[in-house]
Amino acid sequence: MLISAAFIGVGVGKAVHFASGKRRNVALQWLCAVLAVIGVAIGKLGIVGWAIADRLTANGETVSIPNVIVVLLRNIGSIGEPFDLVWMGIAAYAAFRLCKPAAISMAGPYAYTPSGASLQFNTVEPLQNVPPANPTGTP
């Protein structure tokens, strides 16, 4: 179940990433996580439905979708296990991290590095022989 939960999470994450036009943001991350949990829950219900159909066949009863649903609803309290939350968490985490926004680092040779002083330069020196803004003789 561990591998299938991870595959469900990765599949949902890739599908949402593709459907969104290769965008990444926090809203898509949460959408992926919710859809992955729903996918694991649907998979669990499918497995339980299959087991109910096998049990109905073994008892000689007719297997139909309404019969399986009736038995499923009668035994809904005994279907879930606490360990299913682990599988849902694995699927949600796998899907959540696929649409994570890319971190942009602003480091470089001109990155701001704070110094101990409040000003970057300790003194201000006036420029010498500054040319005029409009040189004489030009319109």
C-alpha positions in Angstrom: 0.0 0.0 0.0 3.0 2.3 0.6 4.1 2.3 -3.0 0.6 2.6 -4.3 -0.1 5.6 -2.0 3.1 7.3 -3.2 2.2 6.6 -6.9 -1.3 8.0 -6.3 0.3 11.2 -4.8 2.9 11.5 -7.6 0.2 10.9 -10.3 -2.2 13.4 -8.9 0.7 16.0 -8.5 1.9 15.5 -12.1 -1.7 15.7 -13.4 -2.5 18.9 -11.6 0.9 20.4 -12.6 0.3 19.5 -16.2 -3.4 20.7 -16.2 -2.4 24.0 -14.6 0.0 24.8 -17.5 3.1 23.9 -15.5 2.4 26.5 -12.9 3.4 26.1 -9.2 1.9 27.8 -6.2 0.5 27.1 -2.7 -3.1 26.8 -3.9 -2.1 24.1 -6.3 -0.2 22.4 -3.6 -3.3 22.1 -1.4 -5.4 21.1 -4.3 -2.9 18.2 -5.0 -3.0 17.1 -1.4 -6.8 17.1 -1.2 -7.1 15.2 -4.5 -4.5 12.7 -3.4 -6.3 11.9 -0.1 -9.6 11.5 -2.1 -7.8 9.2 -4.5 -6.5 7.0 -1.7 -10.0 6.9 -0.1 -11.6 5.9 -3.4 -8.9 3.2 -3.8 -9.6 1.9 -0.3 -13.4 1.8 -1.1 -12.7 -0.1 -4.3 -10.6 -2.7 -2.5 -13.3 -3.1 0.1 -16.0 -3.3 -2.5 -14.1 -6.0 -4.3 -13.7 -8.0 -1.0 -17.5 -7.6 -0.4 -18.2 -8.9 -3.9 -16.0 -11.9 -3.3 -17.8 -12.6 0.0 -21.2 -12.3 -1.7 -20.1 -14.8 -4.3 -18.8 -17.2 -1.7 -22.2 -17.0 0.1 -24.0 -17.7 -3.1 -25.7 -14.3 -3.3 -26.0 -12.3 -6.4 -23.3 -9.7 -6.9 -24.6 -6.3 -8.1 -23.6 -2.8 -7.4 -26.7 -2.1 -5.2 -25.9 -5.2 -3.1 -22.3 -4.3 -2.6 -23.3 -0.7 -1.6 -25.9 -2.0 0.9 -23.3 -4.3 2.6 -20.7 -1.5 2.4 -23.1 1.0 4.1 -24.0 -1.6 6.8 -20.3 -2.1 7.7 -19.0 1.4 7.1 -17.6 1.7 10.7 -15.3 -1.3 10.3 -13.8 -0.3 6.9 -11.3 2.3 7.9 -8.2 1.6 9.9 -6.0 4.1 11.7 -3.0 3.1 9.5 -5.0 4.3 6.5 -4.2 7.9 7.6 -0.5 7.1 7.1 -1.1 6.1 3.5 -3.2 9.3 3.0 -0.5 11.4 4.5 2.2 9.8 2.2 0.0 10.4 -0.8 -0.7 14.0 0.2 2.9 14.8 0.9 4.0 13.3 -2.4 1.4 15.4 -4.3 2.0 18.5 -2.2 5.7 18.8 -2.9 5.3 18.5 -6.7 3.6 21.8 -7.1 5.9 23.7 -4.7 6.8 27.1 -6.0 10.5 27.5 -7.0 12.6 29.4 -4.5 14.4 32.3 -6.1 17.7 33.2 -4.5 18.8 36.8 -4.7 22.4 36.0 -3.8 25.2 37.3 -6.0 28.1 39.7 -6.1 25.9 42.7 -5.6 23.6 41.2 -2.9 23.0 43.4 0.1 25.1 42.6 3.1 24.4 44.6 6.2 27.3 46.2 7.9 27.7 47.3 11.5 27.2 51.0 10.7 23.9 52.5 9.8 25.3 54.0 6.6 27.1 52.2 3.8 29.7 54.9 3.6 31.2 56.7 6.5 32.0 60.0 4.7 30.5 62.0 1.9 33.0 63.5 -0.5 31.9 66.2 -3.0 32.8 65.7 -6.6 35.5 68.0 -8.0 35.1 69.7 -11.4 31.6 68.5 -12.1 30.7 69.3 -15.8 27.4 71.3 -16.3 24.3 69.4 -17.2 23.9 71.3 -20.5 27.3 72.2 -21.9 27.5 75.6 -23.4 27.0 75.9 -27.2 24.5 73.0 -27.4 20.8 73.7 -27.9 
